[in-house]
Amino acid sequence: MIKGISSRLSLGLFLYPTLVLFVAAGVTPLGYAIYTSLHKMNLMKPALGMPFVGLANYVWVFTNSGAIDALLRTLQFVALSVVISFILGAAMALLLNGRFRGASLVRAILILPMVVTPVVTGMMFKFMLEPTFGPVSYYIGRLGLGPIDWLGNPNIAIYSVVAADVWQWTPLVFLILLAALQTLPQDVYEAASLDGASSRQLMRYLTLPLLRTPIVLALLLRLMDAMRAFDQIYSMTRGGPGSATEVASVFLYNSGFRVFRMGRTAAFAVLIFAVILVASYIFVKATAKRAAREGTA
Amino acid sequence: MTRSNVKSAVKTLIAFAVAAVYLAPILWLLMCSFKQNEEIFDLPPKYLFSPTIDNYSAVLGDGQYLKALLNSTIAAAVVAAITVVLGSMAAYALVRGSLRRTDSVKFFAISTRMGLPLGLLISYFLIFKHLDMLGSRLSLIIVYTNMNLGFAIWMMLGFFESIPKSIEEAALVDGCGRVSAFLRVAIPLVRPGLAATAIFTFIMCWNEFPYAMILSDLRNLTVPVIIPNYLGVIRLEWGHLSAAGMLTAAPVMIFAMVIQKHFVKGLTFGAVD
């Protein structure tokens, strides 16, 4: 009995350092962000202090054209990046499902884009897309197209930063879907083929329903990654030209550390954070459901 | 050749074509890192050239890069060590204690790692400014530990769960306390997990950019922060940039290969086993 208590006590102690850190470095800054978001705070004008302004900063987010544009641009960036990387990743997974020589080597190579330091990825793409001597511009020029100023043209720059994000994260979709495809029950497919199902029908009535959960997971992970994309975009364009690539994360950075409007920036951050929190929650529920189903199967 | 052999060969071909496209930007950077600066501007691009290590010697000879390399290594290694210690303790408590709330830990892990880092950046900046810690290495270490800990706990949960309870119970019956059962029985059994978690954390810290940019001062700058400087207003050194980029990315690429499976599992939150 005494031993039980002491063991529970020491196990509880094991959690304390983590809880302390979590409160100090996780909860406190979040609380402070909310607090800041309710105050006017301009680091360039410290004499004004930090007057309470209620929800004015939130109103500002929804009425300021710069902030709204950043949100819309984030939507555009996220939608493009998620959809393109999903289609490419799914196509690759379907194409490369099954045994072939060199499969593990290819899988290993495809991990690399996800681990290359994102700032290096950004600079790498800046290099590839350089309008005069970058290889992409050169070879596209040889095809008779161009010259295209990939990062300097405000109408094109957003697609260039999407390309870097797609390059980095398509392998994630590929690996998730490939892993899922490999667990599909082969006998069911054989039975269905014997019954005369076409490959389109197999796809529609077998593969897609069976892959529902991994597809949702891949999309949610991509969604969260695309929402917080910053490093490559910042190192490629710093949000420019003008504000053509200023997605939410870059907007946050610029308005916080270039304009120093901390209250407004905090309000913007809190709103974005809420969206990500909801996405994380859905993610956890989705994986929990999957785990439960696998447990009973 | 049978039909399935042909099919497999075609697949291999497609697979390597895809992989080649994926590797192209990295290989391009690698190639340029061994070129003279003038050769980089040659059109059409030259694929045969006499390689030089000038760029590497210039980058490594410049005190700034080496200093940043040292700063990155210290920050990443210290955070990896702290994270593994705290993470394994917490995970062990969650697995063996009666307080199992894996779901909320998972939620915590995902929200700290997926949460927009910039959302908290302003708070960190203001708080560390109040505490007069802005620019210190400690501020970065605290932030990085918080960023990785939830995730490390979640990763360690899986490793501890795979240990049969009976092994530790035997130790407890033999008069071992919980702490020594943890240190002498459980920890040695999850050593590969500790290594994988440490390496994963190291990679995450090594690559981190926005926190480092705001929270470090000139003495503590990490590598990602100085990389964009190679294309500054004054100097446009594509050769140096390529060499610095390769030097920066190579360690984490190697680490990711070493813990391949765990790395993918980690990135996908366990969706790929």
Contacts between the chains, C-beta under 8 A, distances in Angstrom:
chain1	res1	chain2	res2	distance
A	6	B	177	7.7
A	6	B	178	7.6
A	7	B	172	7.7
A	7	B	177	7.5
A	7	B	178	4.4
A	8	B	97	6.5
A	8	B	98	6.9
A	10	B	177	7.1
A	10	B	178	4.7
A	10	B	179	5.6
A	11	B	92	7.5
A	11	B	93	4.5
A	11	B	96	6.2
A	11	B	97	4.1
A	11	B	178	6.0
A	12	B	93	6.8
A	12	B	97	6.9
A	12	B	99	7.7
A	14	B	89	4.1
A	14	B	90	6.3
A	14	B	92	6.1
A	14	B	93	3.8
A	14	B	97	7.9
A	14	B	182	7.6
A	15	B	89	7.4
A	15	B	90	5.2
A	15	B	93	4.7
A	15	B	94	7.5
A	15	B	97	7.8
A	15	B	99	7.7
A	17	B	86	5.1
A	17	B	89	6.9
A	17	B	90	7.7
A	18	B	86	5.3
A	18	B	87	7.6
A	18	B	89	7.3
A	18	B	90	4.1
A	18	B	149	6.2
A	18	B	153	6.9
A	21	B	86	7.0
A	21	B	142	7.7
A	21	B	145	6.3
A	21	B	146	5.9
A	21	B	149	6.4
A	22	B	108	7.4
A	22	B	146	7.0
A	22	B	149	7.3
A	22	B	150	7.7
A	24	B	142	7.8
A	25	B	142	5.3
A	25	B	143	6.5
A	25	B	145	7.2
A	25	B	146	3.7
A	26	B	112	6.4
A	26	B	146	5.3
A	28	B	123	7.8
A	28	B	127	7.3
A	29	B	120	4.7
A	29	B	123	3.6
A	29	B	124	5.7
A	29	B	127	6.3
A	30	B	120	6.6
A	30	B	123	7.2
A	32	B	123	4.3
A	32	B	126	6.8
A	32	B	127	6.2
A	33	B	119	6.6
A	33	B	120	6.4
A	33	B	122	6.4
A	33	B	123	4.6
A	36	B	122	6.7
A	36	B	123	6.9
A	36	B	126	6.9
A	92	B	18	6.0
A	95	B	11	7.3
A	95	B	14	5.9
A	96	B	11	6.2
A	96	B	14	7.0
A	96	B	15	5.3
A	96	B	18	7.6
A	98	B	8	8.0
A	98	B	11	6.9
A	99	B	8	6.5
A	100	B	8	4.4
A	100	B	9	7.7
A	100	B	11	3.8
A	100	B	12	4.8
A	100	B	15	6.4
A	101	B	8	6.4
A	101	B	9	7.6
A	101	B	12	4.8
A	102	B	12	5.3
A	102	B	15	6.4
A	102	B	16	6.6
A	103	B	15	6.9
A	105	B	19	7.8
A	106	B	15	4.4
A	106	B	16	6.6
A	106	B	18	7.2
A	106	B	19	4.8
A	108	B	257	6.2
A	108	B	260	6.2
A	109	B	19	4.4
A	109	B	22	6.4
A	109	B	23	6.0
A	110	B	18	7.8
A	110	B	19	6.6
A	110	B	22	6.0
A	111	B	256	5.6
A	111	B	257	7.3
A	111	B	260	6.4
A	111	B	263	6.5
A	111	B	264	6.4
A	112	B	22	7.3
A	112	B	23	7.1
A	112	B	26	6.5
A	112	B	253	5.6
A	112	B	256	7.3
A	113	B	22	6.1
A	113	B	26	7.9
A	114	B	256	7.7
A	114	B	267	6.2
A	115	B	203	6.2
A	115	B	207	7.7
A	115	B	249	7.9
A	115	B	252	5.2
A	115	B	253	5.8
A	115	B	255	7.7
A	115	B	256	4.0
A	115	B	263	7.1
A	116	B	26	6.7
A	116	B	249	4.6
A	116	B	252	7.3
A	116	B	253	6.6
A	117	B	206	6.9
A	117	B	207	4.6
A	117	B	223	7.4
A	117	B	224	5.7
A	117	B	227	7.6
A	117	B	245	7.8
A	117	B	248	5.1
A	117	B	249	5.2
A	117	B	252	6.4
A	118	B	207	6.0
A	118	B	209	6.4
A	118	B	224	7.6
A	119	B	207	7.8
A	119	B	209	5.2
A	119	B	224	4.2
A	119	B	227	5.0
A	119	B	228	6.7
A	119	B	248	8.0
A	120	B	29	7.7
A	120	B	224	7.7
A	120	B	227	6.2
A	120	B	245	4.3
A	120	B	248	5.5
A	120	B	249	4.9
A	121	B	25	7.8
A	123	B	227	6.0
A	123	B	228	6.7
A	123	B	230	7.7
A	123	B	231	7.0
A	123	B	241	5.9
A	123	B	245	5.9
A	124	B	25	4.9
A	124	B	26	7.2
A	124	B	28	7.4
A	124	B	29	5.2
A	124	B	245	6.4
A	125	B	25	6.9
A	126	B	231	7.3
A	127	B	28	7.2
A	127	B	29	6.8
A	127	B	32	7.3
A	127	B	238	6.5
A	127	B	241	7.3
A	127	B	242	7.4
A	128	B	25	5.6
A	128	B	28	6.4
A	132	B	41	7.8
A	133	B	40	6.8
A	133	B	41	4.7
A	133	B	42	7.7
A	133	B	43	6.1
A	133	B	45	7.9
A	135	B	28	6.2
A	135	B	45	5.5
A	138	B	43	5.8
A	138	B	44	6.6
A	138	B	45	6.5
A	142	B	44	8.0
A	167	B	22	7.4
A	167	B	25	7.0
A	171	B	22	7.3
A	172	B	267	6.3
A	172	B	268	6.5
A	175	B	264	5.5
A	175	B	268	6.8
A	175	B	272	5.2
A	176	B	268	5.4
A	176	B	271	4.9
A	176	B	272	5.6
A	179	B	271	7.2
A	179	B	272	4.3
A	179	B	273	6.7
A	214	B	271	6.3
A	217	B	268	7.4
A	217	B	269	7.8
A	217	B	271	4.8
A	218	B	271	7.4
A	221	B	268	6.5
A	221	B	269	7.1
A	221	B	271	7.5
A	224	B	110	8.0
A	224	B	114	4.3
A	225	B	114	7.6
A	227	B	116	6.8
A	228	B	114	6.8
A	228	B	115	7.6
A	228	B	116	4.6
A	228	B	117	6.7
A	228	B	118	7.7
A	230	B	117	7.4
A	230	B	118	6.4
A	230	B	209	7.3
A	230	B	210	5.8
A	231	B	207	7.9
A	231	B	209	4.4
A	231	B	210	7.1
A	231	B	224	7.3
A	234	B	209	7.5
A	234	B	210	7.6
A	235	B	209	7.7
A	235	B	227	7.3
A	235	B	228	5.3
A	248	B	116	7.5
A	249	B	116	6.1
A	249	B	118	5.1
A	252	B	116	7.4
A	252	B	118	4.3
A	252	B	119	7.2
A	252	B	121	7.6
A	252	B	122	7.8
A	253	B	118	5.7
A	253	B	121	7.5
A	253	B	210	6.6
A	256	B	118	7.6
A	256	B	121	6.9
A	256	B	122	5.0
A	256	B	125	7.6
A	257	B	125	7.7
A	257	B	214	6.3
A	262	B	122	5.7
A	262	B	126	6.8
A	265	B	122	5.6
A	266	B	122	5.6
A	266	B	123	7.5
A	269	B	116	6.9
A	269	B	118	6.6
A	269	B	119	3.9
A	269	B	120	7.6
A	269	B	122	6.4
A	270	B	119	7.2
A	272	B	116	5.3
A	272	B	119	5.9
A	273	B	115	6.1
A	273	B	116	6.1
A	273	B	119	4.4
A	276	B	111	7.0
A	276	B	114	5.9
A	276	B	115	5.5
A	276	B	116	5.9
A	276	B	119	7.9
A	277	B	111	5.7
A	277	B	115	7.5
A	279	B	114	7.4
A	280	B	107	6.2
A	280	B	110	4.4
A	280	B	111	4.5
A	280	B	114	5.7
A	280	B	115	7.8
A	281	B	107	6.5
A	283	B	110	5.9
A	283	B	269	7.3
A	284	B	103	6.1
A	284	B	106	5.3
A	284	B	107	4.8
A	284	B	110	6.4
A	287	B	106	7.4
A	287	B	269	6.9
A	287	B	270	7.1
A	287	B	271	7.4
A	288	B	103	6.0
